[in-house]
Amino acid sequence: MHGVPIELVDHATADQLAVMQEIVNRDIEERFKINSTATNNGIATAFGAKK
């Protein structure tokens, strides 16, 4: 589960799993934002909008 150690997931309660899932979801959102920004900057540089 997205970098969460299996030992934590195996014996976790439903509430603990929900917290872990929220952490994973936030991490995915942050990675998407970072990748989008990097892509946008690359495109802008390629077309001469940035130097």
C-alpha positions in Angstrom: 0.0 0.0 0.0 2.0 2.9 -1.3 5.1 2.6 0.9 3.3 1.8 4.1 5.0 -1.2 5.8 3.0 -4.4 5.6 3.6 -4.9 9.3 1.5 -1.8 10.0 -1.3 -2.7 7.6 -1.6 -6.4 8.7 -2.8 -5.6 12.2 -4.3 -2.2 11.8 -7.8 -1.2 12.8 -10.2 0.3 10.4 -9.5 3.8 11.8 -5.8 3.3 11.5 -6.2 2.2 7.9 -8.3 5.2 7.1 -5.6 7.5 8.5 -2.9 5.7 6.4 -5.1 6.0 3.3 -5.5 9.7 3.9 -1.7 10.1 4.1 -1.3 8.2 0.8 -4.0 10.3 -0.9 -2.3 13.5 0.2 1.0 12.2 -1.0 -0.4 11.3 -4.4 -2.0 14.8 -4.7 1.3 16.5 -3.8 3.3 14.4 -6.3 0.7 15.3 -9.0 1.1 19.0 -8.2 4.9 18.8 -8.3 4.9 16.8 -11.6 2.4 19.2 -13.2 4.5 22.2 -12.2 7.6 20.6 -13.6 5.9 19.7 -16.8 4.4 23.2 -17.2 7.8 24.7 -16.6 9.4 22.4 -19.2 6.9 23.3 -21.8 7.2 27.0 -21.1 11.0 26.7 -21.5 10.7 24.7 -24.7 8.5 27.3 -26.3 10.6 30.2 -25.1 8.3 31.6 -22.4 11.0 31.1 -19.8 14.8 31.4 -20.0 
